């Protein structure tokens, strides 16, 4: 991929750093500053991703929205905490970010994968602070069994005794080739762009992933889908959930991945399936995803 030119942004991003709960959080912004009584559109990225990959969605929007996309702690250009990672910290970070950026106005949120899970949980925990949510394949995790808990905790205890292994590559071109191999629906230009925001040069002239490698350690606390579902049922904001037609995520959820189960867990949800897309639908099919987002946002401009 040496001769490939990375995708060229149509709407130019701005970069900003805020201190959020003691850590430096990197934000990517697009569009005008929000009006005094308006919240920006929050775009929340998924695991091992960064806010900048929403560039494709932003470019596909017809309207020049005021947009902010944070890099979660330990991802992209945001700071890495010394103590490791707990999922509730992402909710705490977003709550604190809201206090700074949209303290008095309910937020419009678009979240992908992990970001979609954060958006749904936050909308259930702080219903008064969320105007509407678009969830892109943030479908929760498979159910766990209490019998898995001891082995999970043992594995975590073993992992934290050693330094996490960083992945690195010869060049951005090599990383782009790996990205395209893993995500064959990405064009070479898109893969080159993604490699540039997923990777950073290291001190040895190679390229390492921008995410803290400790994200690969297991979570010592088992995921409880029952707890998540109880929180989802507290959502009061309009909710649109999109899935990729070619994604295997619903299948991995088993009985929880059926349309009936999704509707039971998210009363009043609006569902949409995106043709020609897998799990990374915001990158693979922005031309199909962006209009659905905009239509939904325009429908819910006023508070419910």
C-alpha positions, 0 to 999 in steps of 0.5 A, spaced: 500 500 500 506 504 499 502 508 493 495 509 496 493 516 498 489 516 505 482 518 504 482 526 504 477 529 509 471 534 506 470 537 513 476 539 517 477 537 524 479 541 530 483 538 536 482 540 543 484 537 550 480 537 556 482 535 563 476 530 565 477 527 572 484 528 572 486 525 565 487 529 559 482 527 554 483 529 547 477 531 543 476 531 535 471 537 533 467 538 527 462 544 525 461 550 528 461 552 535 454 550 538 449 555 540 448 557 547 442 553 548 444 547 544 448 541 545 453 539 540 452 532 537 457 527 541 460 521 537 462 516 542 467 511 539 468 503 540 474 499 543 481 500 540 478 505 535 478 513 536 474 519 535 477 521 528 474 515 525 467 518 525 470 523 519 467 518 514 460 520 517 461 527 518 463 528 511 457 524 509 452 529 513 448 534 509 448 539 515 454 542 518 453 539 525 456 542 531 460 535 533 465 533 538 468 526 538 472 524 545 477 519 545 476 515 551 481 514 556 487 510 554 485 510 547 487 515 541 491 521 544 487 521 551 491 520 557 493 513 560 491 512 567 496 508 571 491 504 575 488 500 569 481 500 566 474 499 569 468 500 565 464 505 569 470 510 569 467 511 561 460 513 564 464 517 569 468 520 564 462 522 559 458 525 565 464 529 567 465 531 560 457 533 559 458 537 565 464 541 561 461 541 554 453 541 555 451 542 563 444 545 562 442 542 555 440 534 554 445 531 549 444 528 542 449 522 542 451 517 537 455 511 539 459 505 536 460 498 539 463 500 546 461 507 545 454 505 543 454 501 550 456 507 554 451 511 550 445 506 552 447 505 559 448 513 560 441 514 557 438 510 562 442 512 568 441 520 566 435 520 562 434 527 564 441 529 560 440 525 554 435 528 548 436 522 543 441 516 542 443 513 535 446 506 537 451 503 532 452 495 534 452 497 541 448 491 543 451 489 550 455 482 551 453 475 551 451 473 558 456 470 563 455 465 568 458 465 575 462 459 575 466 463 570 468 468 575 474 465 579 478 463 573 477 470 570 480 473 576 485 468 576 487 470 569 487 478 571 491 477 577 496 473 572 496 479 567 497 484 572 504 481 574 507 483 567 507 489 562 502 489 557 505 487 550 505 493 545 503 491 538 508 495 533 509 495 525 514 497 520 510 503 518 503 506 517 503 502 510 504 495 513 499 497 519 494 499 513 495 493 510 493 489 516 487 494 517 484 492 510 486 485 511 482 485 517 476 489 514 476 487 507 470 492 506 474 498 507 477 501 501 485 502 501 484 509 502 480 508 508 484 503 511 490 508 510 486 513 513 484 509 519 492 506 520 494 514 521 489 515 526 490 508 530 497 508 530 503 513 532 510 513 531 514 510 537 521 512 539 524 506 535 522 509 528 516 504 528 509 505 529 505 502 535 497 502 536 495 508 540 491 504 544 494 502 551 495 495 550 492 493 557 485 494 554 487 487 552 487 484 559 481 481 561 476 484 566 476 481 572 469 483 574 464 479 570 459 482 565 452 482 567 447 483 562 441 483 567 444 489 570 445 492 563 438 490 561 435 493 567 439 500 566 436 500 558 429 500 561 430 506 564 431 510 557 426 515 556 430 518 550 428 516 543 433 510 541 435 508 534 439 502 533 443 500 527 446 493 525 450 491 520 447 486 515 453 482 514 455 483 522 456 476 526 455 480 533 447 479 533 449 471 532 454 471 538 449 474 543 444 467 541 437 468 544 439 475 546 440 477 539 433 476 536 429 482 534 424 480 539 429 480 545 432 487 542 425 490 543 424 487 549 430 490 552 429 497 549 422 498 549 420 503 544 426 502 540 427 504 532 431 498 529 435 499 522 439 494 518 445 497 514 446 493 507 453 491 505 456 493 512 459 489 518 460 491 525 464 497 523 458 500 519 460 507 520 466 506 516 464 501 511 457 504 509 457 512 512 453 514 506 447 509 508 448 510 516 449 518 516 442 519 512 439 515 517 442 519 523 440 525 520 433 524 519 433 521 526 436 527 529 432 532 525 426 528 528 428 529 535 431 536 535 426 538 541 426 535 548 421 530 549 
